[in-house]
Each structure stands twice: as structure tokens, then as C-alpha cells.
Amino acid sequence: MEPVSHAPTWPAGWTPTVRHERTEPLPEIRIDRHGDVARTTVNPVVVDTRAFPVQVQPNIPWDGPTARPGKLLPKHTRDKSLDAGPNLRLPLGTVSNESRVKVASLFPGISATPWTPPDPTLAVGPDHVVTTVNMAIAFYDKEGNQQFFANLDETGSPGFFEEVGAGGFCFDPKCFYDHDAERFLVLALEYYPDESWITIAVSDDSDPNGIWYKYRTPAIVSIGDATYWVDYPGLGFDDQVFTVTSNLFQLGGSGPGFGGILYRCYNKLPMLSGNPVTFTDLTDGGGSAQCAQQHGESIGPFFVSLDSQSSMRVQAIRNPIIQPQLFTASVAVPSHGGSPPGAPNPGGSINALDGRLMNVHWRNGQLIFAHAIESDNVSEVRWYHIDTGDWPGTFGTPPAAPVLVQAGAIDLPANRHGFYPAVAMNVFGDIGMVFGQCASAETPSVRVTGRTISDAPGTMGEPQVVVESPTGADGRWGDYFDLTVDPADDTTFWYVGEWASSDGWKTWIGSFEVTPPGCPGDTNGDGTTNVADLLAVIAAWNTDCSIQPAGCDEDVNGDGTVNVTDLLVVIANWNCSL
């Protein structure tokens, strides 16, 4: 089989270009010590995508030489080694022989651009799907009909971020849909000589077709006598702020080549109406922290990164708008072998990266995330569920630290490799997952799996293939897949993944269910969650449903007991009606 070509020189002598020359110097963002807070205010540019002369610009699969964006950035490296940590033989679930997912139809997403890897991400609203890749964006309805396509940079006609000042190099894009604010958000990084930007767009409603408030926020950070630029962003939200994390690499001056992690918090409220926003910046050690996308009222935004081969680093920012303060906890997890090996396939070997996280989801105190690790010289997917409780608290000494609830391995048979996992939890407590799979004689595929809240701890259902590549792949691929929950029912999982073809990489978008959609908390089956269901839960309070042959209708989250969790599900879905 013919492998996909990855990362030749593109094009000879090409360098990033600046779209708009600056007439004023960038504002200084100075953070000399971890714990210091910098504040910067920026104004938006209001852009209506319906005014673009062509709504669906051509996305003809690129068949010329491609480039990896990282090769066009300043040289940047950091120590990615992990301490072994104590050898912890904590409980680790596995894969059952029974599927838990019902796969729906899928449709093609964005096809090959001049850039590889594509880094696909996904945002799903009530009626629309938004996806980004290096370096393009597209909008679809949920049937897969494309409504908008443009490059992110100035190579579009115009590019999505061109009118806010973006030049010819927007990279590492990400997107999400904020269920509470009912808005889409899109991010891309920009780098040009002596310039680094975090560029963000917020839709004015739940329809991506129309007005966006676009903010081009400076990202050159001064630490001591050195300046740093940003790379590899994380993107998240809670009920107060939008959050971005990035790795800091030295641009100039004298200092360490790696400056740690930048944590940036944007006050959501002014951005939802297109007003100027003041954002805050903090730094800390470590690298590649991933922001959580959060559902429910939280104490502050959460972040997760690697800590050791037997622990994960969970962080949260208390008072992110007024007086940001970063708290850190180390959470023990089952030991693993560290960074995964490459994933051999008929096209070569896919780089499974260094064990970094692809996404993080938090829902009502439950933190869900996954990554790939080394296990018996195979790239294996591991996933984790952590209870954050009341940590880090709203003031004073933090309460009890987060604890591991369950962990699982997607231990594939016959030396098959898993990589690029993304996970999320829905309103029923179901966990969904998408990941890539391949083997020496097996081309890369996109797989989905899931579990219900009543499954044995750490167990996932048998993975189901949704897309299988007709050809192999080599080198940097993904670099990540993405998965989220549909806000229309807070139940259905949507995913995006990459597959390989003879004419370059392609992405596919699809959905699946674990628990069928309905009205959570509808205990009597009348199609509405209301006072009758509330009274039914109260009447059955503390009932042990595990001893009932058919369970209990009042145990709406399926954990075996009628308790406060079921009451909260009823309240959260009050007046839901089919």
C-alpha cells in the first residue's frame, strides 16, 4: 500500500508573512515569578461571515508538498522525560467483549490542506457542527451539508482570521461549543518574526453563520531577561472564563530555553457581547497542560498534565477574574511505561507523541481524560476518572485533594496500537471515547467505544470501527482526535478523526450513543421531567436498586442507589419535554 507523504520541504524558502504591519509595539506581558499575574486589555473586531463573497471556498484535496507547522517555527525543545514514580498497582479496568455504542451515520470533514498533521477539532451546537484543521475551518449542519469553508489565515478569500490581522501562518487551531453560553469559540496561534499571538473568535449566538467577535491577543511573554512565544495550546471553559494554556519557548534574551506553561483566562461576559476584554496570565512549571471543557457550576477552571509514570497533575485556578491563584494536586494513577512507541502500519510508523493529553472534560465534579502510554512495547490508550470534590475551595486552605475514581486500559489484542484518544461524559454519566488504531499489517482506523455508569469500574465496551484507511501513514499524524457531547440532548457523542488515503489525509465526523437520548430524570416515562419525577425520587430515597431485578426507575443515573445525585439530575433537566 502506498504511504501518505508527510513533511517534505514546503515550499522552498517559504517563511511566515505578516498581514498587517504594526504601528505600535506589542504591549509587554511580564511575569517574572510563578504566581505573578499580568493583565492585558484588547478590543474586538466584529466580522460577519455571511458577508464573505464565497461562503464555501474550495477545499480541493492538496496533492503538492506539505509542511509540518512546527518546522516553520523557531527551534523549540523541552525535556519531556517523566520520573518513574512509585510502582502503583492500582485497579485498572479493561475492554469487555460487548459493545456499548450505537454508531450513527458519519460524513466527510475537511480534506488534505498543505499542512500536516491536520490537528482536527470539533464543536457541536444545537443545529451545527464546526471543525478546524491546520489551517482551515468549516461549518456543517448535522446532516453533513457544508455551509461554510475558509482558510484561517490570509490565504482565504478572505481568511477566517484575516480581517482581525492574521497573516499567512495560523497554526494549532482548536474549537468548542460552550453549552451554557450557547456560543462557538475558535482559536488559532500565530507566529511571525518577533510576534506571537493567541487569536480567538466568539460567535454571537448558537449559529456559526453570521457575526463573530474576534480578538487578536498578544502572546510575547517577558520572564526576567528573556522573551517567550507560545506553542501547543489547550482550550477550555467554565461558567466564568474561557481558558488557554500554551508552552513557552524562548524567543530572545538570556534565560532558560523553556519557560514552562502559560495559563490565560478571558472573562467570558464581555466577549459574549463583543466588548473589550481584559485577560489574565499566570505561569508555572511543567509542560503541555490541557484545559478542561466544563459542564456545571465549578469553583474555577481545571487543567491536567503529566506528572510522573504513576501520577497526573491536576490544577485549578481560584478567582480567575479578580485575583487568579493556581493550585496543584498530584493524583496517583496505575503505573505505566511512559511515552508510547511509534505505531507501525503498512505505511510506516505513526508518531504516537509523548503521552500528552488530547482533551479534558469536567462535569459536576468529575474529571475525565485519556492519553497513550507504553505498555509491553505497544502504544496503549489509558483513561482516567477523577473526583475533584470541593477542591481547591473558594478561600483559605484547600480541602481534600482530588482522588482517582477509576482507570481503564484499551488493551488491544495481537500487538495492535491505540493512540490520540479523546473522551467526554454525558448527562447520564456515560463516558464516550474516540481513538486511532493500527498494527503492522493493519492500516490506521478510527474507533469509538463507551461505557455506562453501571459498568464495572474501568471497563469500556468493545471498540467499534467507524472509518478504516485504504492506505498506511507515517510520521506525525493526528496529532489529536476530538470528541464532545451534543447540547441538543446532552447525551449523544460527536467525534472527529483522521484517516489516510492515496491523495493525502482526510477527516471524518460522526456521532454515537451509549444511552439513548431522552429526558434525564423522567422516572415515569411520560416524556417530561417535572414535579412528579421529583416526588418519585424523594419517595424512593436511599433505595438499594442493585437488589431489584429490573433496577429502579427513580435511580435515574443508574449507580444502584436513589440519592442526591438522582435528585440533581431531575432538577438540572426540569421541564425537559420530548
Beta strands, then each sheet from edge to edge (+ up, - down):
strand 1: 29-30
strand 2: 38-42
strand 3: 45-48
strand 4: 102-111
strand 5: 121-124
strand 6: 128-133
strand 7: 136-141
strand 8: 146-151
strand 9: 170-178
strand 10: 183-192
strand 11: 195-203
strand 12: 211-218
strand 13: 221-223
strand 14: 225-237
strand 15: 241-254
strand 16: 258-267
strand 17: 277-284
strand 18: 290-295
strand 19: 302-308
strand 20: 311-318
strand 21: 325-332
strand 22: 343-345
strand 23: 348-351
strand 24: 360-363
strand 25: 366-375
strand 26: 378-387
strand 27: 403-410
strand 28: 417-425
strand 29: 431-439
strand 30: 442-451
strand 31: 464-468
strand 32: 475-476
strand 33: 482-485
strand 34: 493-501
strand 35: 504-513
sheet 1: 1+ 13+ 14- 15+ 16- 17+ 2-
sheet 2: 3+ 12- 11+ 10- 9+
sheet 3: 4+ 35- 34+ 33-
sheet 4: 5+ 6- 7+ 8-
sheet 5: 21+ 20- 19+ 18- 24- 25+ 26- 27+
sheet 6: 22+ 23- 32-
sheet 7: 28+ 29- 30+ 31-
end
